[in-house]
Each structure stands twice: as C-alpha cells, then as structure tokens.
C-alpha cells in the first residue's frame, strides 16, 4: 500500500482537505454577511426615502358653534372651539369634535377650568383625540370661547 492510501484509510488527508473547504466556506459566508450589513446601513442612512416624516401643512380653520357643558357642583362651561385643518382636508364634520369636547370636559370641577396648566393639558388631550378621530385631517384645536359659571 502506498503512503497516500494509508493516509486516506486513517482519515488525516481527507480531514485536512475538508477543513480547508470548510474554512473557505466560512470566510465566504462572513464576507457575504458583512456586505449585507454595509448595504443595509448605506440604504438606511443615504437612500431611504424621507417623505414619511413630513409635518402636516396647515389648511383652513373651521370654527364651530359654542356649547354649554355641565360641570361638577351645578356649574357650567360655555366653550367654543375652532379646528385647524390640514391642507387638503375634505368634508370634516364638526359633530365628532363637539362630542369629544363634551366627553372630555363634562363633570369636571370648576377649579380645574380656572387652572391654566390643567386647561392647557385638556386642550392638548383634545387635540390628540381629534387628530386620531379625524385621521390626521385636524392638526390642532383652538378655544374661541371659554366661560365658566
């Protein structure tokens, strides 16, 4: 028997050849992964479209009739609001905004209505609710009348 035949019988020559093949495959896979990561990073930072983060553009203002809302302790709030629509907003029905306003302010103590910070917080909460209700067609809300008694 020749020396090469003996090596192949105990497996050392085959093991060395297969290790060299495995090492080459590992390098190839590693290079492919690195290229994919670099390509993904390049897309994310350079080529990614930036149109989705654009701020809405203000459109017309839709004033709504004022209404009276019952507060706690027999008091009431006369409130008027106006909706700042986004540009291109169509067919905005003010009844949803008035319903959300009544729901938010009803039954609150008159002391809350007198506190500037609380009133600002309630306005932000109403604006957020209207943005969701009108699916982005209303971007802000303004108080046009705010009288408590």
N, C-alpha and C positions, 0 to 999 in steps of 0.2 A: 504494500500500500504506500502511496506517496504521502508526502507531508501535508499537502493541501487536503487530501482525502481525510487524513486523521484529524485535521483541524475542523473540518466540517462535521465529522462524527461527534466530537465533543462540543460543538456549537460555538466556539470562540470566534471564528471567522465570520459566521453568519451574524452573531451578536454585534460585532463591530460594524458590519455593513448596515444592519438595521438601525443601530444607534446613530450613525451618520445620516441616514434618511430621516429619522425622527427629529434630529436636531435641525435639519434643513426645513422641515415642515413647521416646526415651532417658530423658527425665525420668520418664515413666510406669513404665518398667522399673526405674529406680533407686528410685523410691518403693516399688514392689512388693517389691524385694529387701530394702530397709530394714525394711519391715513384717514380712516373713517372719523376719528376724533378731531383731527385737524380740519377736515372738510366740514364737519358739523359746527365747529367753532367759527369757521370762516362764514358759513351761512348765517349763523346766529348774530354775529356782530357786524357783518358787512352787507349781506344780500337780503336779509329778512325784510319784508315789506313793513313799512311803518305807518300805514294808513289806519290801522285799527285803534290807535290811541289818540286820535284827533278829538279835540274838545268840541262840544256842540256849539254851533253858531246861533246867536240869539235872533229870534224872529219877532213877530208881533206880540203885543201884550193884550191879553183877554181879560177885561175887568168883569167881575161877577157881582150880582146884586148882594147887598149886605143882608145878614140874617141875625136873628136873636137866638142865643143858645142859653139854656138853663144851666146855672152854676149851682154849687152846693149852698145851702142855707138860704134859699129863696132869692139869691142874686141872679143877675143875668149878664151876658156879654153880647153886645152888638158888634158883629165882626163883618168886615168886607174884605175880600181878597181879590187879587189880580194874578193871573197866571202868565209867567214868562214862557212863551212857546219857543221851540227851536225852529230854525229856518226850515221851511218846507212842511211843518206840521199841518195836518189837514183834519177837518171835522172833529175838533176837540169839544166834547160835551162837558159843560161845567157842572152838571149834576153830580158826577163822581167826585169832583173836588169839594163840593159843598158837603156831600155825605162824609167824606174823610175828615173835613174840618169839624163838623158837628160831633162825629165819633171821638175825635181827639180832645176837644175842649169841654164836652158835656160833663157835668157833675164835679168839676174841679173847684177847689176853694178860691174865693176871690183874691186871697193873699197871693196865690200863685200867679194870677193875672197881673198883679201890680209889680211883681219882681221882674226886673229887666232880664236877668240871666235865664230865668225859667221861661219867659216869653220867647227869648232867642232860641233856647233849646227846643221849645214846642214848634217854632217856625221851621227849624232845621228838620225836625222829625216829620212835619207835614210835607215839606219839600221832597224829602226822601220817599215818602209814601206816594206822592203824586208822580214822581219820576217812574216808580215801579208800575203804578196803576195805568198811566198813560204810555207806558213802554218807551220812554225816552223822548216823548213829544213835548213834555213840560220840564223845563230845566230849573225853574225857581218859582217862588211864590212871594207875593208882596201883600202886606196888610195895608188896605186903603182906608179902613175904619176899625177902631179898636176902643170900644167904650164899655166900661163896667158900671154896674149899679147894684 
